[in-house]
């Protein structure tokens, strides 16, 4: 017997969180008020319930939409599907387009009219390293045997060194796929395209690139909510998995809003 696939229902948190709305949503998704309130809080689309069929998920989504909530239905396999991203290393700017090239020299040109969404965010990776250090410690038994002359011995101590690495990125999307057309990472980009405007700070250079791209793709929706740190409601996800899932949910949200003819 084939195993049924998990189907998620996600919603974009409302601007104003009212107690009456929380109660109605809790009744629809069959959750307690506290858990529902947590799912309705925040800024990015949140997974609010899971089902074993698309039909059941769609029924819940319809009831949530009746409350003027933006509800999204997506399969678990779609959210977890690895992205085949094109990562740009160099850029050439035109008035209505940008020519991207990766490290292998493969070029990709995007016209201004073809970019639907730009997502800017960051990935924070926490690492813990074991550090072994040596220090001198007074040996009491040996000191007693010598009649009080201090005897020192070398001991090794193990400590944990914690660090965090922050990577900034932007991703450009068209209307046809939740897979990004181009990805740009702050540490993997040649900033020589900025010319005399290139600064000493990589973050300043990256923000300058983002500004240029936004100017050229001025009709695209710009979303920078992932500059904050967000997890997901899907178990067994790493920080990078969180980013992948959240990017897809944000894309589906904006696609839904565009299909509804609403401004975002």
N, C-alpha and C positions, 0 to 999 in steps of 0.2 A: 504494500500500500504506500503510495507516494506521500511524502511528508508535506503538510501544508506550509505555505510560506507566511511569515509574519508581514502584516500590512500595517503601516503606521498612519495615524492621523496627527497632523501637526497644525498648530494655529499660530498666528502672529499675535503676541500679547496686545491687548487693547490699551489705548492711550490712558484711559481712566478706568481704574479697577474698582468696580462697585460691588458691594456685598450681594446685591440681588443677582448680579450677573454670575458671581462665583457660585451661588446656590443653584442656578439654572444649569450651568456647565457641569457641576458636580453630579447633578441628577442624570444628565445625558451620558456622561462617561462612567458613572457608577463609582465615584471616588469620594473620599472624605473631603470636607471643606478645606482643611489645612493643606493637604496634598494638591488639591485643585488650585488653591491660591498660589502656591509655589510654581505650578505649571503656567499660570497666567501672568506671572511677574516677569520682568526683564524687558529686553529690547529685541531679541532675535526670535525667529520662529521656534517654537518648542514642540516636541513630540508630547502629545497629551494622552494618547491611548493606542493600544495595539489590538489587532484582530487577526483571525486566521483566514479570512476571505476578503477580497476587494469589495464585494457586495456589502458586507457588514460595515466595513470602514466607510464606504460611501454613504450609507444610511446615517451614520453618526456625523459625518461631515455636513450633510444636508441640514441636520438639526442645529449644528453649530453655526452654519451660515445664516440660518433663520434668526440668529441673535446678532447679526451684523458682524460676525467674526470671519476673518479670512482663514478658511480651513483648507488644508492640503492633504491629499492622499498619496502615499508613495510606498513602494515595496521595500522591504529591508535589503534585498539584494541590490536594488538601485542605489540606495544610500551608501552601501558598503563597497560598491564596485570600484576597483582601483582606477584612478584617472590616468589617462595617457596624455600627459601635459607637454605642450611645446614650451620650452623655457628659453626665453630670449637672453642673449648676452650683449648684443649691440643693437643700437637703434639709429634710424635715420628719419628725421621729421620732414614732412611735407605739409602744405597748408590744409589738405583734406585727407591725409593718410599718414601712416607710419609703417616703415619697412623694418621688420624685426629679423634678426639673424641669430641662430644659436651657435654653440661652440664648434659644431661640425661644418658651419657655413651654410646650412639650409635656411633659406629666406622665406618669410611669410609677410605679405603686405595686407594690411587691414585698412579699408576705406572708412571714413567717418560715419557714413550712413549704415554700415553693417555691424557696428558695435552697439549692443543693446544694454549691457550692464558692465560696470567696473566695480569690483570688490577690492577694498584695501583692508588689510588686517595684519596680524602678527602671530607668530608661533613662539611660544615659550617652552623651552625644553629644560627640565631640571635634571641635573646629574649629581651623583654622590660618589666621591672617590675616597678610598681608604688611604690614609696617610700614616706612615710609621716614622716616629721620631724617637730620638734617644735623649735621656736626661740623667743626671747624677742624683742618686738617692742615698740618704744616710742608712748604713746597715747597722741596726741596733745590736744584734748578736755579736758581730765582729768588733764593734766599739766596746762592748762590755768585756770581751776577751782581752783587749789591749789595755784595759784599765782606764778607759775613758778617752783614749785617743780616737778622734772621729775617723771612721773608715767609710769611704764612699764607694758605691758600685754603680755601674752603668745599667740602666733598665730601658727597655723599649716600650713605648706607648702607642696604641692605635687610636686614631681619631678619624672622624668623618668630615671631609671637606665638601660642602654643598655649594653648587654654583648654578646659575641660570643663564641660558643663552637665548637671546631674543632675535628673531628673524622677521623682517618686514617684507610684505609681498603685496602685489596687486595682480588681479586676474581679469582678463577681458573676455566677455561672452557675447555670442550672437543669439538670435531668437530660436535657433534650431536645436540646441543641445545644452544640457546642464554641465557639459564638459567645457572647460575654458579653452578659448582659441589660443590665448597666449598667457603665460605666467612670467612675472618678473620678480626676482628676489634681490633684496638690497645688497647682499654680499657677493652676488654672482653676476653683477652687471658692470659693463664697461661704461664709465661716466664721461668718456672723452667727447661724447656727442654734445655735452653742455658747453664745450669750448671755454671761453674766458670766464664764463659764469660758474665753472666748476669750483666748489668750495673744498675746504680741508676736511669737513665732516661728511662721512658717508650718508648719515641720516639727512643732512641738509641737501645733499645731492639727490638722494632718493625722492625726497619731497618735491624737489624741483622737477624731476622727471614726471612725477605724478601730476603736477600742475600743468606741464606741457601736454601730457596725454589727455587730461580733462579738457583742456582748451580745444584740442583737435577733435576729440569725440564728445563735443558739447551736448549732443542730443542723447547720449547714453545716461542711464541712471547711475549715480555714484553712491555707493554704500560703504561706510567705514565703521560699521558697528563692531566688526571683529578686531578692532584695535584694542578692545577690552578682552579679558580672558573669559572664555565660556567653555563649559563642558557640554555634555549631551545627556539625554535620558536613556541612551542606549548603552547597555553594559559592555565591558571588555573593550573600551576604546582608549587609545593613547592620545596625547595632545595633538599629534598630526592627524589621527583619525577624526578627532573632534572638529578640526578645521575643515577636513574634507566634507564631513556630514553637514556642518553648519553652512558651508558655502553652497552646497546643493539645496539646502532648505531655503536659504536666502534667494537663490536663483528662482526656485519654484514659486516663492512668494511674489517676487516682482513679475514673473511671467503671469501668474494668476491675476495680479492687479492690472497688468496691461490688458489681459484678455477681458477683464471686466470694464475696461475703459476708464479706470480710476487713475488719478494722478498719484505719484509716489514720491 
